């Protein structure tokens, strides 16, 4: 009897242990699923933003092909830049799949670290100028060559520089090179906003859990530093980050000398209302504002635009517009503040609200004054239909 009781007790303990392991496995699976859900939401927005620019300006160019050549050239340049941005994101996604689970082949060649640094900086120059940043390169003479995969090294450095430029506004991004014969060090220092420890950890994971506010505020899908970290590891090196809020960030990329085995203006203004009144466009993306403003002008509206929630609220009170369009992904949750304030003010609550956003919220309709919603990229025919429907409702 005692032996039977002991055996039963052991079985109960084993079952309890297995149940605990199962609960832990289920929790890890839920966390992974949640991480991928946040990741897909972020990447969806990052894909839709350049697509909105490409498709929107393409439609405008088709209508303006016989007009001002300078305007056409400017918009073509924006389409080209948006296409490059989209291509870069697609390449990032491919890099994630290539570096996950398997070890990609290395193509080792004699590589000049200074040449790689200069090329990586040149790829960031346009983005840096848009954000008012100064790029600085500091490298000693006679660094010599290293034997590594030049393509992967350049991509890792580009990701690190891109992150520094993104989180810095009207500041400096400096790249310093050093070599001790055994390894080459690339140190990227910025004077940007800096990050908390939690944000640093999120940025070095390809599927960031929890708060995505750093990415909504400064752009990006949170892929760059995670990819740079993996690429450095493939090259036999490492990536180290140091940062603090308000004190900028320093990223140190180390690779061995021999690798193992082979500004858009914030506001668009039209002085007089159009035949259908004045529309207020609220979007933090300059290209999106310009595209929607051109479409609404074509529809008979005079257009004013705002890039932030506070700016939008100021214009709402002074303009009393006939139409408000708003992007839900304004930094800091400003869009919800605008909609709530609108509904709380008796003088503004009847302003028709059209949500135009890369974020799809099926339950949003008829809440907080929202009459209609359109998903980016905006289709001209769908916009016209939504405006007709809004006009009929107002009547």
Buried (B, 14 or more C-beta within 10 A) or exposed (E): EEEEEEEEEEEEEEEEEEEEEEEEEEEEEEEEEEBEEBBEBBBBBBBBBBBBBBBBBBBBBEEBEEEEEEEBEEBEEBBEBBBEBBEBBEEBBEBBEBBEEEEEEBEBEEBBBBEBBBBBBEBBEEBBEEBEBEBEEEBEEEBEBBBBBBBBBBBBBBBBBBBBBBBBEEBBBBBBBBBEEEBBBBBBBBBBBBBEEEBBBBBBBBBBBEEBEBBBBBBBBBBBBBBBBBBBBBBBBBBEBBBEEEEBBBBBBBBBBEBEEEEBEEBBEBEEBBEBBBBBBBBBBBBBBBBBBBBBBBBEBBBBBBBBBEBBBEBBEEBBBBBBBBBBBBBBEBBBBBBEBBBEEEEBEEBBBBBBBBBBEEEBEEEBBBBBBBBBBBBBEEBEEBBEBBEEEEE
